[in-house]
Amino acid sequence: MTGHAPVPLAGLDEHLRDLTAFYLELHRDPELSGAERRTAGRFAGRLESAGYATVRGIGGHGVAGVLRNGDGPTVLLRAELDALPVRETTGLPYAADGEAAHACGHDLHLAAAAGAAELLARTPHAWRGTLVVAGQPAEETLEGARAMLADGLYRRCGRPDDVLAQHAAPLPAGMVAHGYGPMTAGSLTLRVVVHGRGGHAGAPHLAVDPVVTAAHVVTRLQTVVAREAAPADQVAVTVGSFRAGERANVIPDRAELALTIRAVSEASLARAAAAVERIVRAECAAAACPRDPEVVRLSGSPVTHPDPALTSAVREAHTAEFGAERVAMWPPSLATEDFALFGDAGADVHGERGIRLGYWMVGTVGPAAWSRAPGSTAAQKLAALPANHAPDFAPDVRTALPSAVRALTAAALTRLTRP
């Protein structure tokens, strides 16, 4: 730490044992998107114990705590409640045992938000304004932010001037990273149903084989990025699921694909989505499918583009807190988020404009793991370390948790009025 810590952070050490126990409890007992009942209850209990007026059940299991401390801006801190459908393989003594795991660091986000909320509540003389701390459900399915906002989050808790969030990344713990362009991609998830005409494997000429048609769709979709996106664009089209038939000697009557489209600009995302639908329909027409294909939008998310001025202010605060050598730049990523909906991208849901977003990455890798990782450069080590969504991903709680609390608290204090 450089210089003098902000007043709220001076009390961090005495709370770390309790915060660590909270993190371990969250990590051991993950819940999937839309089913975060216990997680929400634990987070709400922490906020209530710290003196926040807490609202539960917003947009599902969403939670928000409000602490009013005189005149000043309203700042919302957001963390996520849900885990992933992944079986953990970390081997940690507190590993989750089941088919869900916090393999994206949401347990770290929640513990850090709880820590920042408690430290700020204990030091009301250090700031003025209104602090809202939200636990969002169903981020992994890109449904939770919209659900909370549609259920009146801003009406119930107040319109924020700024919304702040951080995300775990496999950087060394004690580092943060900011970006001045898109931080995460916009995305679209589609379900495609190709309709054929079933028949006998020995008489394919009497059938219309949807497996062959869907296979042509999968192959042709690879040209969307290779030949329909500009070389400088960051675009990805991924078919993650292909289901058809039950028996080797039966031609089925349908094949189903699930796919995602990602891009770091809304224009590129729209172009890629149009190309995907055109290819699906054209391949079905070429195969003389008896029915038009079904192309169903399952979910989507806008590009996360933090406010440049807010990014500069938070980056400056992080530089003062961690030192310039631990504050890095973050390039645009094809990971997806629904955080952008808290700002202007969600105006059609919450009805507000001019809400500024701040978003940064916070490191999770302990010094021993970083040292052991093969490679002599940071890029080589990052490529070798477990990444988000991997079954062996887990933050080093001893080093990552205090850093995440410090990063979120310092960011909040840049926006809250100083007495």
Salt bridges, closest charged atoms under 4 A:
ASP18 OD2 - ARG46 NH2 2.77
GLU25 OE2 - ARG42 NE 3.26
ASP29 OD2 - ARG38 NE 2.74
ASP29 OD2 - ARG42 NH1 2.87
GLU31 OE2 - ARG38 NH1 3.33
GLU48 OE1 - ARG56 NH2 2.96
GLU80 OE2 - ARG78 NH1 3.55
GLU80 OE2 - HIS106 NE2 3.37
GLU80 OE1 - HIS109 ND1 2.65
ASP82 OD1 - HIS106 ND1 3.17
GLU88 OE2 - HIS27 NE2 2.90
ASP97 OD1 - ARG87 NH1 3.75
GLU99 OE2 - ARG87 NH2 2.67
ASP107 OD2 - HIS27 ND1 2.62
GLU118 OE2 - ARG46 NE 2.91
GLU139 OE1 - HIS106 NE2 3.39
GLU140 OE2 - HIS106 NE2 3.44
GLU140 OE1 - HIS389 NE2 3.51
ASP151 OD2 - ARG156 NH2 3.20
ASP161 OD1 - ARG159 NH1 3.81
ASP162 OD1 - ARG356 NE 2.98
ASP162 OD2 - ARG415 NE 3.39
GLU228 OE2 - ARG278 NH2 2.52
ASP233 OD2 - ARG271 NH2 3.03
GLU256 OE1 - ARG254 NH2 3.32
GLU277 OE2 - ARG281 NH2 3.03
GLU294 OE2 - HIS195 NE2 2.76
GLU294 OE2 - ARG291 NH2 3.79
ASP307 OD2 - ARG356 NH1 3.74
GLU321 OE2 - ARG406 NE 2.81
GLU337 OE1 - ARG78 NH2 2.68
ASP338 OD1 - ARG78 NH2 3.28
GLU352 OE1 - ARG159 NE 3.12
ASP396 OD1 - ARG398 NH2 3.52
